[in-house]
Amino acid sequence: MKPKIEMKQVVLSFTVLVIFVLSFGNTVLGVTPSADARENVSEATNPSDAIPLSGTWIQTNWPANNNYFNLCSSKNKVFARTWDSFNGGSMFFTTGEGTNWTQIGSADSSIDILSLVMLDTRMLAGTWNGFFQSTDDGTTWNALTPEGMPADAAILSIVKKNATLFAGTTGTVYKSIDNGNTWVEIGSGIAADARITSIVASDDNLFAGSASHGVFKLGNNETSWNAINTNLTDTHISQLVALDNILFAVTLTGVFISGNNGTSWEADPSVIRNVNCLYAINNQLIAGTDYDGAYLSDDNGATWNSFSTGMPDDTRIWSLALNKDGIFAGTSSGIWFLSYPNELYLGNDISAPLTFRLKQNYPNPFNTSTTIPFSIPAKSFVSLKVYDLQGKEVSTVVSEEIPAGSYAREWDAADLSGGVYFYRLQAGSYSETKKLILSR
């Protein structure tokens, strides 16, 4: 019987969240959540009030011609690593919504980031050739040779759990309690050729997913890893996701679920196939697929609905990443962005916006309805109103006190005639106006 899955609502708390996919042809080598999902979310005060994700994906101003994307994110930036067989790869980053992308170094000098974690004053990246660090939010990187870690080890996954770091390599999981300066091997029993693509912690246990040997478990106070592959018919694990002691394993043939800490697995017959990446946000699951775009589940994976509005048909999604403004998707048609909707706000010191900001509505021009994004850095009484060319108020979109955060409110203009309108955001002493076009 499929386990009953009960998950609490979560509000994003960005120490760092990374989803990273590395693909060669049709083979997925690894998908790495580079910080434990449970470590980077905080429980909302009312678990019953889950805020649904919605909206339209918009294409970012991606400058590169190639389309193999690896995405990862820090609290402020989203990084995109590209690759093609003729020109090699390049690393780019963006802030905000992807309006501008900046290349880091040249194609032959940029590093292949396989995993990423944010520490107190620096970013620590795992690559094919060991660790690199950045103290300027990813602009420059320097190689590291920490004690206890082989210099040439491919760091396929990194997880931060409380004050402890875990790193997955081929055949070994390492632990650091001093922010990555020194490492020690933990546990024994992992197959020597098992590429550890994903590490998660759940219910005081540590789980390691591998690219060819399934899932391994290290129990609390145990010294040996044990393979836990009962009913796991596909042992090519690209990603593990843990939510309230429920495990999701993404494989080449589908998603498997375990409700008993990996003692047994069951294939989820309702999930869409060809899943490349899986992300949990605000008590919902987002799946990126091959040739079928994105899907969203708000009932713990029991049912899935298409979540690709705005994207071309048959879009391949290789990776997903989040920042304080929204969700990025690396696809076969460039990099796409989706703003967080309505009252999904990022309520802590790291994720709260630093300034007031009114963003351009999308789509624009539009027919019938459009979305207006804005951000506020502190709890404020917010007024968002729409005016016609004569300055007459035609609609009130927001008129209430709301917490700090990033918002996206939908405005329905079905009863208005086509033409140019203006929308104004007022909060405290801040006021900004932008133009929108209603097309009939």
N, C-alpha and C positions, 0 to 999 in steps of 0.2 A: 504494500500500500504506500502511496506517495505520502511523505511526511507532511504534516500540517506546518506551515511556515507562518510565524507571527513575527513581524518586525515593527520596531518603534520608528516614529517619524524622526528624521534627522535634519539638522540644519548645518550647512557646510561650515567648516572651521579650518581655513586653509593654512596649516603649517606647510604642507606641500602635498599635492595629490598628483599622481602620474599614472597614465596608462600609456604603455609603449608597445608597439607591435613591430617586429622585424620580420620581413617577408622576403623570400626568394622564390619567384615563380608562384606556385600554388602551395608551397610549404611554409607554414608558420613556425618560426624558430622559437619565439617567445613573446609573451605579453606580460609586462611587469608593472603591477601596482607598486610604485616605489615608496609608498608609505602605507602602513596598515590602515585600511579604510576605517576601522573602528577607532583607530587612534586619532583620526582627523575629522571626526564628526562629533557633535554634541547633541544630546537628546533635547528635543523641544519640550516645552512645558505641557503641551497637550498632544499626546500621540495620535489622537483621533482626527486631528485637523490637518491631514496631509495636504500639501498644496500641489496640485497637479502641474506637471511640466506641459507646456504647450507653446505654440508659436511657429514662426516660419524661419527656416534656415536661410541665411544670406551668404553669398560667396565673398570671401575676403579678397583683398587686393594682393593675391599671391603672385610674386614676381617670377618664379622659376617655371621652366617648361616641363620638367620631369614630374612624375606623379606618383612616385613611391615615397610615402610619407611616414616618418616616425615622429610622433608628437609626445612632448612631455612638458611639464609646467612647474614653475616656482610660484610664489605668492603673487608676483607682479607680472611675470612674463610667461609666454608660451613659446617653446622651442620646436622647430621643425627641421628634421634631418631628411634630406632628399637623396635619391640614388637613381642612376640609370647606368646601363652597361657601357655607354659610350663616353659619358662625361664625368663619371664618378659621382661624388656626393658633395653637398654643401649644407652648412648649418645656418639657419635664420632664426630670428626671434621677433616677437611683436608684443606690444603692450595693448591694453584695452581690448578692442574688438577686431583686431587684425587689419585696421586701415592701412598701416604701414609696416613693412617687414624689413629688417636690417640684417645683412649677411655678416656672420662672424667669421673672419679669416677668409682664406681662399678654399677652393674645393679640395685641394690636397693637404691643407693644414687643419681643417676643422676635424673635430673628434666625433667618433661614433658613440653617442650616449645611449647606453643600454638600460640604465637605471639611474635614478636621481633622488636625492633627499636634501631637505633644507635643514641646516644646523643653525646654531646661534648666530654666527657671523659669516657663514660661508655655505656654499652649495657643494655637495659631494656627489660626483658622478662616477658610475661604473661604466667601463668601456671594454672593448676587446682586449685592451692592453693595460689592465689594472685601473687604478683610481686616478681621477683628476679632480682638482678643486678650483672653485672660483670665489673670489671675495668681492666681486663687483657685479653680482647678479647675472653672471653668465657671459659678460663681455669678453673676458680673457680667462684662460684655463691653464693650470700648471699641473704637471704630472706629480703623483705622490708615490712613495714607496714605504707604506706603513709597516711597522714591525709585525711579523706573524702572517702576512699575506704574501703569497708568491708574486713576484714582480710582474710576471707575464700572465697572470690569471685573468680570464674573461669574467668580469663581474656582471652576471646576467640579471641579478635582482638585488634590491636593497629595501629593507623595511626598518622603520623606526618604531619601536614599541616602548613607550615611556622614555626612559633614559638610555635604552639599549638599542644598538644597531645590529641587524642581521644581514648578512650578504650571502647570496647563492652563487656558486661557481660550478664547474663540472665535477660532480662527485662529492662535493663538500659544502656544508653550511658553516659560516664563521660568525662570531659574535664579538662586538666591541662595546665596552662600557665607558670609553673616554672619547666619544665623538669621532671614532674612526682612526685614532692615532695608533692604536695597537689592536690586533685581532687574535682570537684563539678559535681553533676548530671545536665545534660542539657536536657531540654524538658520533656514533659510528654506524655502519650498516647501509649507507646509501651506495648504490651501484657506482662503480668507478667512472663509468661513462654516462652517468645521468646528468644532463644539463638542467640545473635548477632554475627554471624560468619564472617561478612565482613563489613567494613566501607569505603566509598569513598566520595570524594568531587568533585563536578562538577557544574560549572556555579553558584558559590556562594551558592549552596545548599549542604546539607549533607545527604547522603543516607546510610541506615543501612539494610543489608540483614540478614534475620533470618532463622533458620533451620526449622521452621514450620509455620510461619506467613507471609511469603513473604517479601516485601520491604517496609521500612518506609522512609519518607522524612521529613527533617526539613529545612524549607526555611530560607533565610537570615532574621534575626531579628524576627523570629517566636519563640514561646515558646512551641508549641505542635507538636509532630510527627504525621504524617498522613500516614495511609496505602495506598499504591499506587499499587494496584494489578489488575487493569483493564486488562482483557485478559491474565493475568498471570495464566495459568491453573495449574501450579505446583508451590506451595508456599514454597517448601523446597529449600531454597537458600544456596548453598555451597560457592558461590563466586560472588562478583560484580567487574566489571572492568569498569572504566570510561575513555573514550578517546575523547577529544575535544567535550564534552557535549553529547556524545553518551554513553548510558549505556548498558552493556552486563551482563545478569544474568545467571549464571550457576546453573542448577537445576538437580534433579535426572533423569528427562526425556528429557533434552535437554537444548539448549541455547536460551534465549529470548533477544530481542533487543528493546530499547526505544530511539527514537530520539527527544522526547519532555519532557525531565526531569522526566520521569516516569509516565506521565499522562496516557499513555497506552503502552501496550507491544505487541510484535508480535513474535511468534515462528519463528526461522530461519529455513526454510525447507531444506536449503542446507547444514547445518552444520552436521558433523558427530555426531552420538549418543553416549551415555554413556561417556560423558565428565567428567573427574575427576578434571581437573585443566585447567586454561586458563591464558596465559601470553601474554602481549604486549611488543614487543621489535622492535625498528627500523622500525616502521610503519607496522609491521606484527604481526599476532596473532599465537601463538603456543598452541595447545590443546593436553593435555594428556588424553588418553581414556582407557577404560576397554577392554582388549584383542585385541586392534586394534592399539596399538602403538601411535605415535605422528602424528599430522597433522599440516600443515602450510597454512595460508591464507595470501596472499599479496594484496587482494582486499577487505579488510574490512569485511571479513566473507562471501562474496558472493559465493566463491568457496574454496574448501579445497583440498590439495594434501598430500599424504602420506609423512611423514618426519621422517622415522624410519630406514634409511639406516644404517646397521651395527647391529641393534637390532634383536633378535630372533623374529620369527613370533608369533603373538598372545600375544605380550607383554602388560602387564597391567602397566600403568603409573599412580602413585598415587600423585606425587608431582613434582614440578619444582623449581629450585632455580638458581640464577645467581651470579657469582663473576666476578672479573676483567678479568678472562681468558676465560670464556665461560659459557655454560649452563649445569646444572646437572639435571638428571632425576632419581627419585626413582621409581624402577620398580619391577616387579615380578621376575626378573632375576638379581637383584643387582642394583648398582648405575652406571649410564652411564654418559659420558661427551662428549660435542660437543664444539670444539673451535670456537670462532668467526671467520667468514670467511673474507678473502681478506681485504678490506679497511673499515671494521666496526671497528673503533677504539674508545677508551674510553677517550675522550679528556678533562679531567679536573684534578685538583690536586690530587683528591682522587683516580681516576681510572687509571691514567697514571702509567705504570710500573716504579718501582724504579731503575731498572738496565737493561742493555742490556741482552738479552737472546735468544739463538737459541735452539729450542726444537726439539725433535726427530720427524721425519716425520711419517705419518700414512696414510694408512697401511704400514707396513714394515715387510717382503718383500712385493712387490706390482707388479702388472701387468698393464702396460700402463701408469697409472697416480697415483700420490700420493700428499699429502698435507704437506707443510712445514710451521710450525708455528714459529713465532718469535716476540719479543717485543723490543721496543726502548723507553727510558725514556724521550727523547727530540727530537724535530724536527731535522732530520739528512738526509744526503744523504746516501742512503742504496744501497749496492750491494749484491745481492744473486745469486751466480753462482754455477754450477754443473761441476765437473771434473771427468775424468776417472782415472783408476789406474796409468796411465803414467803421470798424472798431466795436461793433455790437457783439456782445457775448452770445454765443449760440449753444454752448454746451459746457457743463462742469464735469470733468473727468475724475478729479480727486479734490476732496475738501475735508481733510481730517488730519489728526496727529498720527504720525507713523514713526517706527523706529529707524535708526540709521541702516542704510543698506542700498542695494541696487534693485530697481523695480522696472517693470514693463507693463503698462496699462493699455488695454485695448480700447479704442474709441470707435463707436458705431455711428456712421454718418448716413445711414440709409434714408433718413428723412430730409436730407439737405440737398440742395442743387449743386451741380458741379462748379468748380472754380477754385480760387486761391483762398486759403484760410491761414490763420496764425494761431499757434498754441503757446501759452505762457506759463512758466513754472515760477511760483513764488513760495519762498520758505525763509522766514525771518527777514533779514535785509537783502537776501539774494533774490534776483529776478532775471529771467532770461526768456527770450522769445525766438521761435523758429517758424519757418513757413512750411506748409504742406499743401499738396494739390489733390483735390478730389476730382477724379475723372469719371465722366458719365458717357 
